[in-house]
Amino acid sequence: MRILGHLFENNREWADKISAEDPEFFKELSNQQNPEYLWIGCSDSRVPANQIINLPPGEVFVHRNIANVVVHTDMNCLSVIQYAVDFLKVKHIIVCGHYGCGGVEGAMNDSPKGLVDNWLGHVRDVYKKHEDALDGIEKFEDRRNKLCELNVIEQVANVCGSTIIQDAWKRGQELAVHGWVYSLENGLLHDLNICVRAPEELSSIYKTAIAKELGAAE
């Protein structure tokens, strides 16, 4: 008896449905991959990249990890970015967090969680960087969601500061890095108004985005 047989049935139904709508879909998909977007998001099962922006397979290159973190020692994430930029020639990199993020919440308390605590240290660093403003937010849910937003902005800056993106801009490649947050409660995306398209834009756009978020927190 096949284990997880219901998932194979789901797969068959999905493939049949797609083929009925477009008989050439899988043939064309297997012969090319030309996405314009790289999505860097959270591993949360409730935040599926393609469905959120309503794009079919082949349109979005995806990397996901707990709390959508981008650090310069993570060869997995950097390899995805490098492949997307240098080989797939994506035009947009979207860092997307989500409100109610368990990883962000885990970084806000001191209860031990094991190995993942090492990873969440990156989010704790974001909290410490903006500690005064965050500690001034009385309601925990609001404080957590503000950290979700600030974390995205910091990760956008990390993407932009990588040698991969810096080199792409130096050679004149068209590339923009965006920061968004997704709401589980209504399914809508929130634009954090940080969109960087050149190295000289990063500092001013980052400062403006942070100031806006911290101003809204007061």
SVG drawing of the C-alpha trace seen along z (x, -y; Angstrom):
<svg xmlns="http://www.w3.org/2000/svg" viewBox="-10 -59 41 61">
<polyline fill="none" stroke="black" stroke-width="0.4" points="0.0,0.0 1.4,-3.4 2.2,-5.6 0.5,-9.1 -1.6,-7.8 -4.0,-10.7 -1.3,-13.1 -0.6,-11.1 -4.3,-11.3 -4.3,-15.0 -1.3,-15.3 -3.1,-13.3 -6.2,-15.4 -4.1,-18.6 -2.1,-17.5 -5.3,-16.3 -7.0,-19.6 -4.0,-21.6 -3.7,-19.5 -7.4,-19.8 -7.1,-23.6 -3.8,-23.7 -2.6,-20.5 0.8,-22.0 1.4,-23.4 3.7,-20.8 5.6,-20.4 6.3,-24.1 7.1,-24.2 9.7,-21.4 11.6,-23.2 12.2,-26.5 12.4,-28.5 12.3,-32.2 10.9,-33.7 11.1,-37.5 10.8,-37.2 12.8,-35.7 10.7,-35.3 12.5,-35.1 9.9,-34.2 9.1,-32.4 8.9,-28.6 5.4,-28.9 3.0,-26.5 0.4,-29.2 2.5,-31.5 2.8,-29.9 4.5,-32.3 2.8,-31.4 -0.7,-31.4 -0.3,-34.7 0.6,-36.5 -1.6,-34.3 1.1,-33.2 1.5,-29.7 4.5,-27.3 7.5,-28.6 6.9,-32.3 8.5,-32.6 11.8,-31.3 11.5,-30.7 13.7,-30.5 12.1,-30.1 13.5,-29.8 12.3,-30.5 11.5,-34.2 12.7,-35.0 16.2,-35.8 19.1,-36.7 22.6,-36.6 25.9,-36.7 27.1,-33.4 24.1,-31.4 25.4,-29.7 22.0,-28.1 20.3,-31.5 23.2,-33.2 23.4,-30.4 19.7,-30.8 20.1,-34.5 23.2,-34.1 21.5,-31.6 18.4,-33.7 20.4,-36.9 23.2,-35.5 21.6,-32.7 17.8,-33.3 18.2,-37.1 15.3,-37.8 14.3,-41.5 12.7,-41.6 13.7,-40.1 10.9,-40.2 11.6,-39.7 8.2,-38.8 7.5,-38.3 4.1,-37.8 2.3,-39.1 2.0,-36.6 5.3,-35.0 6.2,-32.2 9.9,-32.7 9.7,-36.4 7.7,-35.6 10.2,-33.0 12.9,-35.5 11.1,-37.8 11.0,-35.4 13.7,-33.6 12.2,-30.1 14.7,-27.6 13.8,-26.1 17.0,-24.1 18.9,-24.5 16.6,-27.0 17.6,-29.5 20.9,-30.0 19.0,-30.9 16.6,-33.2 19.5,-35.1 19.5,-37.0 16.0,-38.3 17.0,-39.1 19.7,-41.3 17.0,-43.2 15.0,-43.6 18.1,-44.9 18.8,-47.4 15.3,-48.9 14.8,-47.9 13.8,-51.3 11.0,-51.8 9.7,-48.2 9.7,-48.2 7.5,-51.3 4.7,-49.3 2.4,-48.1 0.4,-45.3 2.4,-42.2 0.8,-41.4 1.5,-44.9 5.1,-44.7 5.5,-41.4 4.0,-42.6 6.2,-45.7 9.2,-43.5 8.0,-41.5 8.0,-44.7 11.4,-45.8 12.9,-42.4 11.8,-42.5 13.4,-45.9 16.7,-44.7 16.7,-41.6 16.1,-43.8 19.2,-45.8 21.1,-42.5 20.1,-41.4 21.2,-44.7 24.5,-44.6 25.5,-41.2 28.3,-41.0 25.8,-39.3 23.5,-42.2 26.2,-44.8 28.0,-43.2 24.8,-42.9 24.2,-46.6 27.8,-47.5 27.4,-45.7 24.1,-47.6 21.7,-44.7 18.1,-45.7 17.2,-44.5 15.0,-45.8 14.7,-44.5 11.4,-44.9 10.1,-44.5 6.5,-43.2 4.5,-41.7 1.6,-39.3 -1.4,-39.2 -2.7,-35.7 -6.0,-37.3 -7.1,-38.7 -4.7,-37.3 -3.4,-40.7 0.1,-42.0 1.4,-45.2 4.1,-47.1 6.7,-48.5 7.7,-51.1 11.3,-49.9 12.3,-49.3 15.9,-49.6 17.1,-49.6 20.7,-50.9 23.4,-50.9 23.3,-54.6 19.6,-54.4 20.0,-51.9 21.0,-54.2 18.3,-56.8 15.5,-54.4 16.5,-52.2 16.5,-55.2 13.2,-56.4 11.5,-53.0 12.8,-52.5 11.8,-56.0 8.3,-55.5 7.9,-52.2 9.3,-53.5 7.2,-56.7 4.1,-54.6 5.1,-52.6 5.1,-55.8"/>
</svg>
